[in-house]
Amino acid sequence: MPFDIRAIRRDFPILQTTVRGKPLVYLDNAATSQTPQCVIDALTHYYAQSNANIHRGLHYLAEQATLAYEETRKRVATFIGARSSREVIFTRNATEALNLVAQSYGRATLQPGDEILLTEMEHHSNLIPWQLIAKERGAVLRFIPVVATGALDLSRIDTLIGPRTKIVAFTMLSNVMGTITPVRELIQRAHAVGAVAVIDAAQGAAHRPLSVAEFDCDFLAFSAHKMCGPTGVGILYGKAEHLEQMPPFLGGGEMIHTVELTHSTWAEIPHKFEAGTPNIADVIAFRVALDYLATIGMDKIWAHEEQLTRYAAQRLAAMKKVTIYGPGLEDLRDAVIAFNVKGIHPHDVSQALDFEGVAIRAGHHCCQPLMRRLGVAATNRASIAFYNTFEEIDLFISALERTQQFFGVAS
Ligand SMILES: Cc1ncc(COP(=O)(O)O)c(C=O)c1O
């Protein structure tokens, strides 16, 4: 199917709306993506036609809902190249998926003095869970540094990774700088010392084709709401050999095999990790989002976003008094650009752009340690999705120029 940006944009009702009388220019996709009509329809259809609790009822609606829910699991497995849908666990979001690994795998395996290797660019969701479990188990956190170009400094990797390293957890794509990390190399380094590799694909899965089988990662986490799906659905991929050994994360209904008053046995994977009534409607609608993305093609999505990101970075770099953080114009960068405008606080930039209908994000982007490394308290962040256009980048840049004029910081 050819990449028809106009047709794609028509699929998203919100992209036809105006904000304060101006056409919406949505460049906050790293926070959450917009939702196509087919996904909205799937949600409505579920509540109108097949709403029932799953796995336990024997009536028609329960069977339909269960089938549709499990269909999404199979679809996710295909989308990420997993060997089996048993390796796909539904959580509330990527954050919960990463906490699951830390609390279950981490608690069961870490010994005092063991090391967990992270990077300085991690989102708090891939940092705090490791801080919590490291403190509890007496493990040590180590960090791959970030250099000025936003890349990971792998020159010291031999001193950071060794026989004590048990877990290597890192993002596939920085949610601040758009840096693409060397996923395969880091996974190989982890495996070479017998550690497991945990990939935070909250950003990566939304922008690039990926295959967990090809990566050979042990765990991979992402969120549906950054991939045109509904909020409230996260995915944890885990190799079956790990998941089978791991204790449950949460206890309750549906995750058990037998229950006695004082002890219980657990259901098979993946159900062992899905206690209680899950987010049925949103999981079911997520299948439609994945079909939608697959029909467009993740390779085409990536190609379009790469061009747009490059264009946006070039236009920003051409402005005076604008600093871009992370990769240079010649380096690879995906979908995310952090920048500051000299003399204007990021919150003011973001608010001024909002008056022009342009939605970006300002703040620390849940990456306070990275902000310290970059020497700033906050940045602006423009983040791109496949439904954005070159015209929208131009509108964003001209709104930014007017912002500079308004604050007397003319470019
Ligand atoms: C790199 C990265 N990891 C993890 C998360 C957490 O995702 P969620 O809030 O959906 O759990 C985000 C969210 O922005 C992110 O960008």
The ligand as an ORCA input file, in Angstrom:
! r2SCAN-3c Opt
* xyz 0 1
  C      11.189      5.539     27.064
  C       9.942      5.398     27.892
  N       9.853      4.396     28.763
  C       8.763      4.200     29.510
  C       7.686      5.051     29.425
  C       6.498      4.794     30.273
  O       5.385      4.539     29.487
  P       3.948      4.448     30.203
  O       3.730      5.776     30.850
  O       3.009      4.186     29.089
  O       4.046      3.359     31.194
  C       7.733      6.133     28.552
  C       6.617      7.096     28.477
  O       6.729      8.178     27.984
  C       8.888      6.309     27.757
  O       8.984      7.314     26.894
*
